[in-house]
């Protein structure tokens, strides 16, 4: 098979190339070349006079068949239903059709969109007289719907991206806080260790100083006792020295008296007046009485001889 094949979606392919495409959709836009399956009622399986719930998509038959669309409305209170044949929307609450109005591109007037005629133009020849701006308005509405869908999708994706990056920022923040907490705990621990070591050194120094102070207090008491002992010995030695000096002075005085007496006796020995005389001692103090008596005796003995 050779030649060019054009699909419903207006895409052209070589027959040799498209023959290798196993799917029924267009390779470019994925437009399905097969006709969609015919809709049927979800309850009685009929294909006539079908209505589709605009809210949940339930397919049911009309009131002239089984009335399952109305039953669905009564059960769910979904009041809007689309007629498959005419593509018009029926409002069960208002009991009338809800028409879609679009703005004409040519004169800006609001016109009713006849979707059934727009989709099936071959079945109705009167649709050729429809406003020329109707198709353009329909296209614009489709473009607007696509733009709105794209904007919603973009907003959703941006919101997801925002949440994703916010979660990343939150993770980074939490990780940073954990690292800071670890660093602070480590620094505090090191500082506490240093302070504990310093405290231990101070305690040891205090113990050493306490021992030294106790030793100094003991030495102070010992030296006080020694000083008192030395003072007592000094006082005793001074008293003994004073006694010796006093005794020496008395002895010196006695000696001087003896010498004076001896000198006097030598001078008087030449005189006859004292020949065969007796020398009497001068009374002295009790401490020197014995020595004076002895000296007097010596003088008397010497005189007698």
PyMOL commands that set and color helices and strands:
alter all, ss='L'
color gray80, all
select helices_A, chain A and resi 15-18+68-76+115-119+125-129+132-268+272-274+286-304
alter helices_A, ss='H'
color red, helices_A
select strands_A, chain A and resi 4-6+12-14+50-53+59-61+80-83+89-91+96-98+101-103+110-112
alter strands_A, ss='S'
color yellow, strands_A
deselect
rebuild
show_as cartoon
